[in-house]
Amino acid sequence: MGAQATGWQGEWWSEPVRRRCRSWHRPAVRTDGDAPFRRLLGDTRWALLPPAVRRRFARHVAAGACVTYAGQVTECRMRGAGWLLAQACRLIGAPLPLGTDTGVAASVTVTGAEDGKGQYWMRQYGRAHGFPQVIHSCKRFAGPTGLEEYLGLGIGIALRLDAADGSLLFLGDHYFLQLGRWRLRLPRWLEPGRLVIGHVDLGAGRFAFTLDLIHPWLGELVHQLAVFEDEEGER
């Protein structure tokens, strides 16, 4: 009876599992010499980026493959209008931080889209109380700027790439609403502010992710800074 009770560890179970595991392979994550981010930025500005940044954004993440970075939120602040906007954005997946907790764990996972024309990004931020905040979005190499981030309920942001002081910048160009083939560019007066996302290499396999949302009348609404590390074997 005792042998049967612990039999899940025995050969009757483990050998079939071993056979299935031997057939498993990790989906491809490889360096792409013609990376979309490089094409959008241009060779001149691409060359201004540190080698570590070029390596991270030259990766081709195949469908089903993923790259994960772990780190910590070190700065986060928002004014009252920013907090209200973040809560309202829960309707489209809560793409902005919901609170100002710092010293909490953070992670980013990038997964290749099935059609090879984009990437799914999942960001997770710990909170001092309650469940972590999880944000899903899809970056697609499409639209008038060549890069768009879809948030939810048809809302998206067209992005432009730039390089400044060794950092890779994602600059919000305009917001839009897309339902099927119908697409509407939101007027400037309806936009929540100018979005600037930065990727700043810190050396030794570490980098900073910055998010700033700045309203033309109200000023800074949201600021967040998190520090991450490369995966093992990539440092």
N, C-alpha and C positions, 0 to 999 in steps of 0.2 A: 504493500500500500504506500509505504514511504517512497519507494523508487518511482511509482507511478505519479505521486503528488509532485515530485520535483522533475518529472520527465521532460518538462518544457526545455530543460537545459541539455537533454540527452541528444543522441545522434539522430533519433527519428525526426527531431525538429531542426536541429542545427545544420545538418548536411544539405537539405533542400534550400535553406536560406543561404548557405555558403555558395551553392551553385548559382542562385539568383544574384547574389552580390558580385560574383566574379564577372557576370555579364554587364554590370553597371559601369557607365563611364560618365565622366564629368563633361557637361556641355562646354563648348569651346569659348574661351576668352583669350583673344589674341590681339597683337598689335596690328593696326591697319594703317598702311602707309598713305592711304587716300581717305583718312578719317573725315567724316562730315564736319566736325568741329574745326578741323584744319582748313577745309575748303571755305567755310563760312568766314573764318577770321582772316584768311589770306596768308601766304607764306612769309611775308615781311613781318607782320605782327606776330605770327605764330613763333617765329624765331626769337622774339623778345621774351618769350615765356621760359621759365626754368625747365630743365629737362624732366623733372619729376611731374610738373603740370602737363607737359606735352605727353608724357607716358600715360598718365591717367586718362586723358581725353582722346588719345589715339587708340584706345582699346575698342575692339569690335566685340561687343557682348552678344553672342548668338542667342537665338530664341531659346528660352528655358534656362540659359546660363545666368549667373548673377555675380556681382561684385559687392562686397559689404565692407563698410568702414564704421568703426566704433570710436566713440569719443565722449565729449562732455560739453554741455552748455556752460559757457563762462560769462557771457553778458546777455542781458535781455531787459529792455525797458520799453514802455509804451505810454503815451499820454491817454487821457480819457477817451478821446475820439478814436484812437487806435484800438483801445480795448473794446469799445462798442462795435467797431468794424470787424474785429476778430470774432466776436460772438455771432454777429450777423452772418459771417462767412461759414459758420457751421452748416448752413444750408447747402453749400457746395463742397463740403469735405473738410472744412476748417484748415485752409492752407496757411493761415497765420498762427503764430504761437498764441495760445489761449491765456497764458499767464506769464509771469516774469521770474519763475524759479530759475536759479542758477546752481551750479555744482551738481546737476543731475545728469544721468547718463543720456547719451544720444547715439543714434545709429542711422546710417543711410545705406540702402540696398538698391542697386541698379540692375534691372533685369531687361534682357533684350526682348523687343516686341516681335510677335510672330511674323509680321510681314517684312522685318528687317529695316523698316523706315522710321524707327523711333526707339525709345527706351521708356520703361516704366520705372519711376522713382518712388520709393517708399522711405519716408523719414519718420523716425520715432524719437520722441522726446519724453524723458521721464518727468514726473511731477512730484512735488513734495508730498502730496496727498492724492490718492486715487490712481486710476489706471493711467498709463502713459498715453500721450497724444500721438496718434498715428495719422500721417498725411500721405495720401496717394495722389500722384499726378503722372501725366504722360508727356514726355518731350518728343515731339515729332518734327522731322526735318521737312517742313512744308510751309506754305503760306508766303506772303510777300517778302518777309524777311529771311525766309529759309529755316526758321526755327520757331516753334510755338510750344507753349505748355498748356495742356488741357487740365482743368481743375475738376469740373463737375457741372452737371445741369447745362451743358453747352457753353459754359464760360471758359474763355482761354485768354492767354496773353501772348502776343507776338513779341519775340525777343531779338535783340541785336547783340552780337559779340564784339568785345573790344579787349585790348590789352593795355594795362597802365601800371607802371612801377612793378613789373614782373607778376602782376595778378591778372587772372582771367575774369572778365566782367560780363555778366548777363544783364543787359539793360532793357527795361520794359519799353517797347515802342508804342503799342496801343493794346487796348482790351477789345474783345469781341464776343459776340454771342452767335453760336452756330447750331442750327437745328437741321440735320440732314444736309441738303445742298444750299440751304438758305443761310446766309452769313451777314451779320450786321456789325459794323464797327461802332463801338460806343463813342459818343461825343466826349470831348475833353472834360466838359463840366460834370459828366457823370462818373469820370474815372476816380478811383480812391486815392490816386497819387502815383508818383514815379517810383517804380520798383528797380532797385539796384541789388544784384546778387553777386558776391565776389568769392573767388577761390584763390586763397593766398597761401603759397608754399612757405612752410616754416623750417624746412630742412629736417634731416634725420627721419624721413618717412612720415612727417606730420604736416597737416595743413589746416587752415582756418576757413570756415564757411561763414560769410557775413550776409545778412539780409537787412535792407533798409527800405522803408516805404515812406516817401516824403510827399506831403501834400503841398500844392503851390501856395495856399493861404495859411494853413495851420502848421506847416513845418513838419518836423519828424513825427510820424505816427507810431512807427514800430522800428526797433533796432534789435537785432539778435546776432550773437557771435558764438560759434561752437568750434571746438578744436577736435580734429579726428586724426586717426593713424591709418596708414596703409595696411592692407592685409599682410599676414605673415608670408614671407617669401618675396614680397614686393618692396620691402624697405631697403 
